């Protein structure tokens, strides 16, 4: 039996990853460096939450099959968050490629 607290924590983690996904795609489509940086920072928080949740599952869920299944769900959500970090980093790189107040292209000589 899985406690309601663990199931609620997994649901919250899923919502957190959804917000990261929305933030990274919004940053990518709008070309917003601030939003992209925020998305990358959100992923760092999600990674810490993944570790905490994994520990909680392995500590409190006694059925190995159920614990493994929940861990797979958490792992896949975490992987989505990591893909969002990559999207955020690509967004920052694309913005930095364009001449702006903070970045100027100087050809090699």
matplotlib code that plots the C-alpha trace (Angstrom):
import matplotlib.pyplot as plt

x = [0.0, 1.3, 0.6, -1.5, 1.4, 3.8, 1.1, 0.5, 4.3, 4.5, 1.5, 3.2, 6.5, 4.6, 3.0, 6.5, 7.9, 4.9, 5.7, 9.3, 8.3, 5.9, 8.6, 11.3, 9.1, 7.8, 11.4, 12.4, 9.5, 9.8, 13.6, 13.6, 16.9, 15.5, 12.8, 15.3, 17.6, 14.6, 13.7, 17.3, 17.2, 13.8, 15.4, 18.0, 15.3, 13.5, 16.6, 16.8, 13.1, 13.6, 16.3, 14.1, 11.1, 13.2, 14.5, 11.0, 9.7, 12.6, 12.2, 8.4, 7.2, 7.7, 6.6, 9.6, 7.4, 5.4, 8.6, 10.2, 7.2, 7.0, 10.7, 10.4, 7.6, 9.9, 12.9, 10.9, 9.6, 13.1, 14.3, 11.7, 13.0, 16.5, 15.4, 13.8, 17.2, 18.7, 16.0, 16.8, 20.5, 19.8, 17.6, 20.4, 22.9, 20.7, 20.1, 23.8, 24.5, 22.6, 24.3, 22.8, 23.7, 25.4, 26.9, 28.6, 29.9, 33.5, 34.9, 38.1, 41.2]
y = [0.0, 3.4, 6.3, 9.2, 11.5, 9.8, 9.9, 13.6, 14.3, 12.5, 14.6, 17.8, 16.7, 16.1, 19.6, 21.1, 19.4, 20.6, 24.2, 23.8, 22.5, 25.4, 27.9, 26.5, 26.3, 29.8, 31.1, 29.3, 30.6, 34.1, 34.2, 35.4, 34.9, 35.6, 33.0, 30.5, 31.1, 30.7, 27.4, 26.1, 27.1, 25.4, 22.1, 22.3, 22.5, 19.6, 17.4, 18.0, 17.1, 14.0, 12.8, 13.6, 11.8, 8.8, 8.4, 8.7, 6.0, 3.6, 4.2, 3.9, 1.7, -1.9, -3.7, -3.8, -3.9, -0.9, 1.0, 0.2, 1.4, 4.6, 5.2, 4.7, 7.4, 9.8, 9.0, 9.7, 13.0, 14.0, 13.2, 15.5, 18.2, 17.6, 17.9, 21.2, 22.4, 21.6, 23.6, 26.5, 26.3, 26.2, 29.2, 31.1, 30.1, 31.2, 34.6, 35.0, 34.3, 37.5, 40.9, 42.8, 45.1, 42.2, 40.3, 41.6, 39.4, 40.1, 38.1, 36.1, 37.6]
z = [0.0, -0.9, 1.4, 0.2, 1.1, -1.4, -4.1, -3.4, -3.6, -7.0, -8.2, -7.0, -8.7, -11.9, -11.7, -11.0, -14.2, -16.2, -15.1, -16.0, -19.4, -20.0, -18.9, -21.1, -24.2, -23.6, -23.3, -26.4, -28.5, -27.2, -27.2, -23.6, -21.8, -18.4, -18.7, -20.0, -17.0, -14.7, -16.3, -15.9, -12.2, -11.8, -13.0, -10.3, -7.7, -9.4, -9.2, -5.5, -5.2, -7.2, -4.8, -1.8, -3.3, -4.3, -0.8, 0.6, -1.7, -1.0, 2.7, 3.1, 0.3, 1.3, -1.9, -4.2, -7.4, -6.3, -5.3, -8.6, -10.5, -8.6, -9.0, -12.8, -12.9, -10.9, -13.1, -16.3, -14.9, -13.9, -17.4, -18.9, -16.6, -17.8, -21.4, -20.4, -19.1, -22.5, -24.1, -21.8, -22.5, -26.3, -25.9, -24.1, -26.8, -29.6, -27.9, -27.4, -31.1, -32.0, -31.6, -28.7, -25.8, -24.0, -27.0, -30.1, -33.0, -33.9, -36.8, -36.3, -38.0]

ax = plt.figure().add_subplot(projection="3d")
ax.plot(x, y, z, "-o")
ax.set_aspect("equal")
plt.show()
